[in-house]
């Protein structure tokens, strides 16, 4: 089995400015892909929206999932649907749609081309609580499974039985687990701090 485990500190993220605020790229695949060239299979980012109204970039061929981390956002997808998202609520839509948003927020974004399929899950881990997760690949359709754990607030620890390692995940940090289709990997998230750990787990098959 081929696997990769990576811890990304907050100062390793790439942050860029746009007309409505800033966007921080948390992870991209392939790692040498460039967002502006649209040559990625998937991309995870978090944006700080500092204007009341903004228009989403047109991204044909890209499926998107957005989750709010802070604030309240109204999304209007022209000729499709609209919704209001509060913290840790999410919406899925096509990057080819004409989309506008209303509200100043911090959001979390997953973008995928037609070769990937994924989802977002919010995790609230209380003191003394633990959750177990596993990576497995649908070998009929995909060759890799990546799971990214992003800490929006608080602190969590991740234990990996395969390597007998424990990673400490601080606020605004992320871990990336990747396996190929020849095996599986398990890990446990637990919290030994008083504050609730608020995490976003991204699962991607590609």
C-alpha positions as CSV (number, residue, x, y, z in Angstrom):
1,X,0.0,0.0,0.0
2,X,1.1,3.5,-0.8
3,X,0.1,6.2,1.7
4,X,0.9,9.8,2.6
5,X,0.4,11.6,5.9
6,X,1.0,15.3,6.0
7,X,0.5,18.1,8.6
8,X,0.2,21.6,7.2
9,X,0.8,24.5,9.5
10,X,-1.1,27.8,9.0
11,X,2.0,29.6,7.8
12,X,2.4,27.1,5.0
13,X,-1.0,28.0,3.4
14,X,-1.0,30.2,0.3
15,X,-3.2,33.3,0.7
16,X,-4.1,35.6,-2.2
17,X,-6.3,38.7,-2.5
18,X,-9.4,39.1,-4.7
19,X,-11.9,41.9,-5.1
20,X,-14.0,40.8,-2.2
21,X,-11.4,39.7,0.4
22,X,-8.8,37.0,0.6
23,X,-8.6,33.3,-0.2
24,X,-6.3,30.8,1.5
25,X,-5.5,27.7,-0.4
26,X,-5.3,24.7,2.0
27,X,-4.5,21.9,-0.4
28,X,-4.6,21.2,-4.2
29,X,-4.0,18.1,-6.3
30,X,-1.8,17.6,-8.2
31,X,0.4,19.6,-5.8
32,X,2.0,21.5,-8.7
33,X,-1.4,22.5,-10.1
34,X,-2.2,26.2,-10.4
35,X,-5.7,27.4,-9.6
36,X,-5.7,30.2,-12.2
37,X,-4.8,27.6,-14.9
38,X,-7.7,25.4,-13.8
39,X,-5.5,22.3,-14.1
40,X,-6.4,20.8,-10.7
41,X,-8.4,17.6,-10.0
42,X,-9.4,19.0,-6.6
43,X,-8.8,22.1,-4.5
44,X,-9.6,23.0,-0.9
45,X,-9.6,26.6,0.3
46,X,-11.0,29.0,2.8
47,X,-12.1,32.5,1.9
48,X,-12.7,35.6,4.0
49,X,-15.5,37.6,2.2
50,X,-15.4,41.2,3.3
51,X,-18.1,42.7,0.9
52,X,-21.8,42.4,1.3
53,X,-22.3,41.2,-2.3
54,X,-20.0,39.2,-4.6
55,X,-20.2,37.2,-7.8
56,X,-18.7,33.8,-7.9
57,X,-16.0,33.0,-10.5
58,X,-17.4,31.0,-13.5
59,X,-15.8,27.5,-13.3
60,X,-17.2,25.2,-16.1
61,X,-16.5,21.6,-15.4
62,X,-16.0,22.1,-11.7
63,X,-18.3,20.9,-9.0
64,X,-18.3,22.9,-5.8
65,X,-19.3,22.5,-2.1
66,X,-19.2,25.5,0.2
67,X,-19.5,25.4,4.0
68,X,-19.7,28.5,6.2
69,X,-17.3,28.7,9.2
70,X,-18.3,32.1,10.5
71,X,-21.2,34.5,9.6
72,X,-24.3,34.0,7.5
73,X,-24.4,33.8,3.7
74,X,-27.2,33.8,1.2
75,X,-26.4,32.0,-2.0
76,X,-28.4,32.7,-5.2
77,X,-27.9,30.3,-8.1
78,X,-29.6,31.8,-11.1
79,X,-32.3,29.5,-12.5
80,X,-31.5,26.8,-10.0
81,X,-31.9,27.4,-6.2
82,X,-31.0,29.7,-3.4
83,X,-30.3,29.1,0.3
84,X,-29.1,30.8,3.5
85,X,-26.2,29.1,5.2
86,X,-25.2,29.5,8.9
87,X,-22.0,28.2,10.4
88,X,-21.2,24.6,9.4
89,X,-24.1,24.4,7.0
90,X,-23.2,23.6,3.3
91,X,-24.4,23.8,-0.2
92,X,-23.4,21.9,-3.4
93,X,-23.5,23.5,-6.9
94,X,-21.9,23.6,-10.3
95,X,-19.2,26.1,-11.0
96,X,-20.8,26.7,-14.4
97,X,-23.9,28.3,-12.7
98,X,-24.2,32.0,-12.3
99,X,-23.9,32.4,-8.6
100,X,-24.1,35.5,-6.3
101,X,-23.6,35.6,-2.6
102,X,-24.8,38.1,0.1
103,X,-23.1,38.5,3.4
104,X,-19.7,38.8,5.0
105,X,-18.4,35.4,6.1
106,X,-15.5,33.0,6.4
107,X,-16.2,30.0,4.2
108,X,-14.6,26.6,3.4
109,X,-14.6,25.4,-0.2
110,X,-14.1,22.1,-2.0
111,X,-13.7,22.2,-5.8
112,X,-13.5,19.1,-8.0
113,X,-13.3,18.3,-11.7
114,X,-15.2,15.4,-13.3
115,X,-12.5,12.9,-12.2
116,X,-13.2,13.4,-8.5
117,X,-16.1,13.0,-6.1
118,X,-16.2,14.2,-2.5
119,X,-18.0,15.6,0.5
120,X,-17.6,17.8,3.5
121,X,-18.5,16.9,7.1
122,X,-18.4,19.1,10.2
123,X,-17.1,17.5,13.4
124,X,-17.5,18.9,16.9
125,X,-15.3,17.0,19.3
126,X,-15.9,17.6,23.0
127,X,-13.3,17.1,25.8
128,X,-12.7,13.4,26.4
129,X,-14.5,12.4,23.1
130,X,-13.0,10.5,20.3
131,X,-14.1,9.5,16.7
132,X,-12.7,6.8,14.5
133,X,-12.4,7.1,10.7
134,X,-11.1,5.0,7.9
135,X,-9.9,5.6,4.3
136,X,-11.0,3.1,1.7
137,X,-11.1,3.3,-2.1
138,X,-13.9,2.4,-4.4
139,X,-11.6,0.4,-6.7
140,X,-14.2,0.1,-9.5
141,X,-14.1,3.9,-10.1
142,X,-11.2,5.5,-8.3
143,X,-7.5,4.9,-7.5
144,X,-7.0,7.2,-4.5
145,X,-8.8,8.4,-1.3
146,X,-7.7,11.6,0.4
147,X,-9.2,12.9,3.7
148,X,-8.3,16.4,4.9
149,X,-9.0,17.4,8.5
150,X,-9.1,21.2,9.0
151,X,-9.3,22.7,12.5
152,X,-11.5,25.7,12.4
153,X,-11.2,26.3,16.1
154,X,-9.9,24.6,19.2
155,X,-7.4,21.8,19.1
156,X,-7.5,18.1,18.4
157,X,-5.2,15.1,18.3
158,X,-5.1,12.5,15.6
159,X,-3.7,9.0,16.3
160,X,-2.7,6.8,13.3
161,X,-2.3,3.1,14.3
162,X,-0.5,2.4,11.0
163,X,2.5,4.5,12.1
164,X,1.8,4.7,15.8
165,X,2.0,8.5,15.5
166,X,0.0,11.2,17.1
167,X,-0.5,14.5,15.4
168,X,-1.5,17.6,17.2
169,X,-3.9,19.8,15.1
170,X,-4.0,23.4,16.2
171,X,-6.5,26.0,15.0
172,X,-6.1,26.9,11.3
173,X,-4.0,23.8,10.6
174,X,-4.8,20.8,8.5
175,X,-3.8,17.1,8.1
176,X,-3.9,15.3,4.8
177,X,-4.2,11.5,4.6
178,X,-4.0,9.7,1.2
179,X,-4.0,6.0,0.3
180,X,-4.1,4.2,-3.0
181,X,-6.5,1.3,-4.0
182,X,-4.3,-1.4,-2.5
183,X,-5.1,-0.9,1.1
184,X,-6.9,1.1,3.9
185,X,-6.0,3.3,6.8
186,X,-7.6,4.1,10.1
187,X,-7.2,7.1,12.4
188,X,-8.8,8.4,15.5
189,X,-9.5,12.0,16.4
190,X,-9.8,12.9,20.0
191,X,-9.8,16.0,22.2
192,X,-8.1,16.3,25.6
193,X,-8.7,20.1,25.9
194,X,-11.6,21.9,27.6
195,X,-12.7,23.8,24.4
196,X,-14.7,22.0,21.7
197,X,-12.7,21.2,18.6
198,X,-14.6,22.4,15.6
199,X,-13.3,20.5,12.5
200,X,-14.1,20.1,8.8
201,X,-13.4,16.7,7.3
202,X,-13.1,16.6,3.5
203,X,-13.3,13.2,1.8
204,X,-12.3,12.9,-1.8
205,X,-12.2,9.9,-4.2
206,X,-10.2,10.4,-7.5
